[in-house]
Amino acid sequence: MDRTKYVVVEEGGLLVPILFSHLVPHSKFRHWNPVSAGFVSIDPVSSGDGQTTTVVSVFGKSDSLDITSKPEDAGLIRKMILPQQY
């Protein structure tokens, strides 16, 4: 399983999610004002009517930054990758 990492940084009063490879340590973003970090799972899910929706889940924490993921991070990431739905 590919464990995509993410951080949410505060930039100009905005919360901005950044997704990156599991090969990059969270600590690379130490100086970007991170407010939360962890891992993200992005999965297409089929509904009974033939439609597909995208489920975004966040979990875990960053040991190198000593901060955790937050449930609201999933919404920020979803808005970033699926802006047409907002």
C-alpha positions in Angstrom: 0.0 0.0 0.0 1.3 3.4 -0.9 1.1 5.7 2.1 0.8 9.2 0.7 1.9 11.8 3.3 0.5 15.3 3.7 1.0 18.4 5.8 -1.4 21.3 6.2 0.5 24.7 6.4 -0.8 28.1 7.3 0.0 30.6 4.6 -1.4 34.1 4.7 -4.2 33.1 7.0 -5.2 30.2 4.7 -4.8 26.5 5.5 -3.1 24.8 2.5 -2.7 21.0 2.2 0.4 19.6 0.5 0.5 16.0 -0.5 3.7 14.1 -1.2 5.5 10.8 -1.4 5.9 8.5 1.6 9.7 8.6 0.7 9.9 12.3 1.8 10.0 13.0 5.5 7.4 15.3 7.0 10.3 17.3 8.5 11.1 18.8 5.1 8.2 21.1 5.7 9.3 22.1 9.2 9.8 25.8 8.2 6.5 26.1 6.3 4.4 26.7 9.4 2.8 23.2 9.5 -0.3 22.9 11.7 -1.2 19.3 11.1 0.3 16.3 9.3 -0.1 12.6 8.7 -1.2 10.2 6.0 -4.0 10.4 3.4 -6.0 7.8 1.6 -7.9 8.7 -1.5 -10.3 6.0 -2.8 -13.0 5.9 -5.4 -16.2 4.2 -4.0 -19.0 3.0 -6.2 -22.6 3.6 -5.1 -25.5 1.4 -5.9 -26.8 3.7 -8.7 -23.6 3.4 -10.8 -22.1 6.7 -9.5 -18.6 6.9 -8.1 -17.6 9.2 -5.3 -14.1 9.9 -3.9 -13.5 9.2 -0.2 -10.7 11.1 1.4 -9.4 9.8 4.8 -6.6 11.2 6.9 -4.9 9.3 9.7 -1.8 9.1 11.9 0.7 11.7 12.7 4.1 13.0 11.9 6.7 11.8 14.3 9.4 14.1 12.9 7.2 17.2 13.3 5.4 16.0 16.5 1.9 16.9 15.1 -1.1 14.9 14.3 -3.6 14.7 11.5 -7.0 16.4 12.1 -10.4 15.2 10.8 -11.0 18.5 9.0 -7.8 18.0 7.0 -9.8 15.5 4.8 -12.1 18.3 3.7 -9.3 20.6 2.9 -7.6 17.9 0.7 -10.9 17.0 -0.9 -11.5 20.6 -1.9 -8.0 20.8 -3.3 -8.2 17.7 -5.5 -11.9 18.0 -6.5 -12.5 21.8 -6.8 -15.3 21.3 -9.3 -17.5 19.9 -6.5 -17.2 23.0 -4.4 
